[in-house]
Amino acid sequence: MPAISSHTDLPASPSGTQTRHDRHGRYPRADTVDDFRHNLAVVRERIASACLRVGREPASVRLLPVSKTFDEAHVRLAYAAGCRLLGENKVQEAHRKWEATADLPDLHWSVIGHLQTNKARQVARFADEFQALDSLRVAEELDRRLQAEGRELDVFVQVNTSGEASKYGLQPEDVAAFLHALPAFPALRVRGLMTLALFSAEAARVRACFVLLRELRDRLRQDAPPGIGLNELSMGMSGDFEIAIEEGATVVRVGQAIFGARALPDSYYWPTAETTASA
Ligand SMILES: *Cc1c(COP(=O)(O)O)cnc(C)c1O
């Protein structure tokens, strides 16, 4: 793990906030609109408390509910509870749900998982946001398809902050050059950076990933190319979003704490995710 092991001076946790990865896979399933309202309220409480600890406004954090693996009926319950933008990790699944909910034109979709070039056309057609941009080939193909559709797309550049070899995302040292290539793709509206932290119960190591992303963003912002926005930091999920907020997250992607535990293990989404979070 090259990137993480270079963090010899882990930042002291300002609040002692712990991860909740021990809850991973144990969140109760939401099966009614009231369940969704309740879970959303609990998550918003957690967001507000984290903001309070570091003097941030809760309104400065956008909650992106992640509906992956949950069926259309549950998507509709989330919608009824007020959700208007949902995150999906896989393009095919997102596209299917978008088609199935065509009667809900104000329900929007954010693709938050790795994209293969041959799926760019689909994303260009239906997605309202893409958070996992990590190659120029995908940028080029997306831009071409978006122009053909007469659309633009909000994108986040995914950065590998955990040093895990097979996690997706650019290496931190490659992001500057990558950003300087992006103005060539005018249909992409670059909003900021996204990351998945190390999946670990050790809060200090998780926090180090978020600190790395924020510091990288702060450095890059000093000479970002014109039109490349770096205001957004998408980081934090059910088990670690409080820590992410303490370190500057403006978007948190939360699945299980809203929808309930998923049937499939995380290794299905993240090739190297440790499956034993309760350690
Ligand atoms: C599934 C997923 C999340 C949400 O994870 P939860 O543990 O369900 O909160 C966040 N980001 C990405 C990229 C995901 O695939």
The ligand as a Gaussian input file, in Angstrom:
#p B3LYP/6-31G(d) Opt

LIG

0 1
 C      -22.233000       1.652000      -2.722000
 C      -21.416000       2.864000      -2.793000
 C      -21.487000       3.855000      -1.786000
 C      -22.407000       3.741000      -0.591000
 O      -21.979000       2.738000       0.292000
 P      -22.870000       2.406000       1.590000
 O      -22.012000       1.576000       2.438000
 O      -24.062000       1.685000       1.083000
 O      -23.255000       3.703000       2.191000
 C      -20.681000       4.974000      -1.917000
 N      -19.859000       5.131000      -2.984000
 C      -19.776000       4.220000      -3.968000
 C      -18.854000       4.467000      -5.103000
 C      -20.546000       3.058000      -3.912000
 O      -20.442000       2.148000      -4.892000

